[in-house]
């Protein structure tokens, strides 16, 4: 039917028009960079090869939706809606996303599996595990939830817990996983004070027998500890003289991840 065909053609043109308008809006937003923080209608007209009045109409549309704001009559700059979207984009990037490349580099450097953990109340959750190609059975597997009082990963988190929470966590009987576990509150408190002073935790057989662990805290935007990065290996495979080098590698990786987390506004 001619009427139907005409309406369909009009709808198709309308869709193309809306898409074209969206494309123009994106083109304008992508004109901003470190060296161009303000745009004029003349700049946009030249870039899009349209009349200045058409460019100004696009700019006004973006301004009306909060993507741009007019700057003292001298041009247009990015508006609050863009800032909101940037904040949401940063929020959508989680700790695990930022940690994976750091963990892979740590595995390559140390030859040990790397773990990313986070404290939830009185437990530790393993968020990520990056293996080193060798079989090492650990209590920590991705998604595993464990106690907070044993192992380098856990102690690197517990050492910076708020005082009130720490008092509560250490108020009752502490579990003993192996003969090496610090199961007495006073002994564990002294150990945590030492960890805070040196900035990292080293554990040997406290959670898994014959496993050496090295953990360091990961800090968020406000400086609070939001996670821990650690490596683990059979203790007999790590010569004592190499331990300081692995400690340095873990601490450096945790600092790198902390810097990335802070830049993304996480924590």
C-alpha positions in Angstrom: 0.0 0.0 0.0 1.4 3.4 -0.9 0.6 4.9 2.5 2.3 2.1 4.4 5.3 2.3 2.1 5.5 6.0 2.6 5.3 5.6 6.4 8.0 2.9 6.4 10.3 5.0 4.3 9.7 7.9 6.6 10.5 5.8 9.6 13.7 4.5 8.0 14.8 8.0 7.2 13.9 9.0 10.8 16.1 6.2 12.2 18.9 7.2 9.9 18.5 10.8 11.0 18.6 9.8 14.7 21.7 7.7 14.2 23.3 10.5 12.2 22.6 12.9 15.1 24.0 10.5 17.6 27.1 10.0 15.5 27.6 13.8 15.3 27.2 14.1 19.1 29.9 11.4 19.6 32.2 13.1 17.0 31.9 16.4 19.0 32.6 14.7 22.4 35.6 12.9 20.9 37.1 16.3 19.8 38.0 17.0 23.4 41.5 16.0 24.5 44.3 17.3 26.9 45.1 20.1 24.5 41.6 21.1 23.6 39.4 21.5 26.7 37.0 24.1 25.1 35.3 24.0 21.7 33.6 26.7 19.7 30.8 26.4 17.2 33.3 27.4 14.6 35.6 24.5 15.6 32.8 22.0 15.4 31.5 23.3 12.1 34.9 22.9 10.5 35.4 19.4 11.9 31.9 18.2 10.9 31.8 20.2 7.7 28.5 21.7 8.5 27.1 25.2 8.8 28.0 27.1 12.0 24.3 27.3 12.9 24.0 23.5 12.6 27.1 23.0 14.7 25.7 25.4 17.3 22.4 23.4 17.4 24.4 20.2 18.1 26.3 21.9 20.9 23.1 23.3 22.4 21.5 19.8 22.4 24.5 18.3 24.2 24.4 21.2 26.7 20.7 20.7 27.3 21.4 17.1 28.3 24.3 17.9 30.6 27.1 16.5 28.4 28.5 20.0 27.7 28.3 23.4 29.5 28.9 26.8 28.0 31.9 28.6 29.3 31.5 32.4 29.7 30.5 32.8 26.1 33.9 31.6 25.0 32.9 28.1 24.0 31.8 24.8 25.4 33.5 22.4 27.8 32.6 18.9 29.1 29.7 19.0 31.4 28.6 17.2 34.6 27.0 14.3 32.9 30.3 13.3 31.4 31.9 13.4 34.8 29.1 11.2 36.1 29.6 8.7 33.3 33.4 8.6 34.0 32.7 7.9 37.7 30.4 5.0 36.8 33.0 3.7 34.4 35.6 3.7 37.2 33.1 2.1 39.5 32.5 -0.7 37.0 36.1 -1.6 36.9 36.6 -3.9 39.9 39.6 -4.8 41.9 40.0 -8.2 40.1 40.1 -6.5 36.7 43.0 -4.2 37.8 44.8 -7.0 39.6 45.0 -9.7 36.9 47.9 -8.1 34.8 49.8 -7.3 38.0 49.3 -10.8 39.2 50.5 -12.3 35.9 53.6 -10.2 36.1 54.2 -11.3 39.7 53.9 -14.9 38.7 56.4 -14.5 35.9 58.8 -12.8 38.2 58.6 -15.2 41.2 57.5 -18.4 39.5 54.9 -18.8 42.3 51.1 -18.8 42.2 49.7 -15.4 43.1 46.5 -14.7 45.1 44.2 -11.7 45.5 42.2 -11.8 48.7 39.7 -9.6 50.4 38.4 -9.5 54.0 34.7 -9.8 54.7 34.1 -9.5 58.4 35.9 -12.5 60.1 36.6 -14.3 56.8 38.9 -14.0 53.8 37.6 -14.4 50.3 39.9 -15.5 47.4 39.0 -13.2 44.6 41.6 -14.3 42.0 44.3 -16.9 41.7 46.9 -16.9 39.0 48.8 -20.1 38.7 52.5 -20.6 37.8 52.1 -23.7 35.7 53.1 -26.1 38.6 50.7 -28.0 40.7 50.4 -26.6 44.2 47.4 -27.5 46.3 46.4 -24.6 48.5 43.5 -23.9 50.7 43.0 -20.7 48.7 41.1 -21.4 45.5 39.1 -18.8 43.5 35.9 -18.1 45.5 37.1 -20.0 48.6 36.1 -18.5 51.9 38.6 -19.1 54.8 39.3 -17.9 58.3 41.2 -14.6 59.0 43.8 -15.7 61.5 46.3 -17.8 59.5 48.3 -17.5 56.4 50.1 -14.6 54.8 47.1 -13.5 52.8 44.9 -13.4 55.8 47.3 -11.7 58.2 48.2 -9.0 55.6 44.5 -8.1 55.8 44.0 -8.6 59.5 47.0 -6.5 60.5 45.3 -3.3 59.3 41.8 -4.1 60.6 40.2 -1.3 62.8 41.0 -1.8 66.5 37.4 -2.5 67.5 37.0 -5.1 64.8 40.3 -6.7 65.7 39.3 -6.9 69.4 36.1 -8.7 68.4 37.8 -11.1 66.0 40.4 -12.1 68.6 38.1 -12.3 71.6 37.1 -15.9 71.3 39.1 -19.2 70.7 41.2 -19.1 67.6 41.3 -22.0 65.2 44.5 -24.0 64.8 45.1 -25.3 61.2 48.5 -26.7 61.7 51.2 -26.9 64.4 52.6 -23.6 63.2 49.3 -21.7 63.5 49.4 -18.8 66.0 46.2 -19.7 68.0 46.8 -17.6 71.1 45.3 -14.0 70.8 48.3 -12.4 72.5 50.8 -14.1 70.3 48.8 -13.2 67.2 48.5 -9.6 68.3 52.3 -9.3 68.6 52.6 -10.9 65.1 50.1 -8.4 63.6 52.0 -5.5 65.2 55.2 -6.8 63.5 53.4 -7.1 60.2 52.1 -3.5 60.4 55.6 -2.3 61.2 57.4 -4.1 58.3 54.5 -3.7 55.8 54.1 -7.3 54.7 53.4 -10.8 56.1 55.4 -13.9 55.8 53.9 -17.2 56.8 55.4 -20.7 56.8 53.0 -23.7 57.2 50.5 -21.8 59.3 47.5 -22.7 57.0 48.9 -25.3 54.6 51.7 -27.5 55.9 55.1 -26.9 54.2 53.8 -23.9 52.3 55.6 -20.5 52.4 53.4 -17.5 51.8 54.2 -13.8 51.4 51.5 -11.2 51.4 51.2 -7.4 51.2 48.2 -5.1 51.6 46.5 -3.4 48.7 45.1 0.1 49.5 42.2 1.9 48.1 41.7 5.5 47.2 41.5 6.7 50.8 44.5 4.7 51.9 42.5 2.0 53.7 43.4 -1.7 53.1 40.9 -3.2 50.7 42.7 -6.4 49.8 45.9 -8.4 49.8 48.3 -9.6 47.1 50.3 -12.7 47.9 52.4 -15.6 46.5 52.8 -19.1 47.8 55.2 -22.0 47.2 56.5 -25.2 48.9 58.9 -23.9 51.5 61.6 -26.4 50.6 61.6 -25.1 47.1 62.4 -21.5 48.1 66.0 -21.0 49.3 66.2 -18.8 52.4 68.4 -16.3 50.6 65.7 -15.7 47.9 62.9 -14.9 50.3 63.9 -11.1 50.6 63.7 -10.8 46.8 60.3 -12.4 46.7 59.2 -10.1 49.5 60.3 -7.1 47.5 58.5 -8.3 44.4 55.2 -8.8 46.3 55.4 -5.4 48.0 56.2 -3.7 44.7 53.3 -5.5 43.0 50.9 -4.5 45.8 52.1 -0.9 45.5 51.5 -1.0 41.8 48.0 -2.3 42.2 47.3 0.2 45.0 48.3 3.1 42.7 46.0 1.8 39.9 43.1 1.3 42.4 43.6 4.9 43.6 43.6 6.3 40.1 40.3 4.5 39.4 38.7 5.8 42.6 38.1 2.4 44.1 37.9 1.9 47.9 
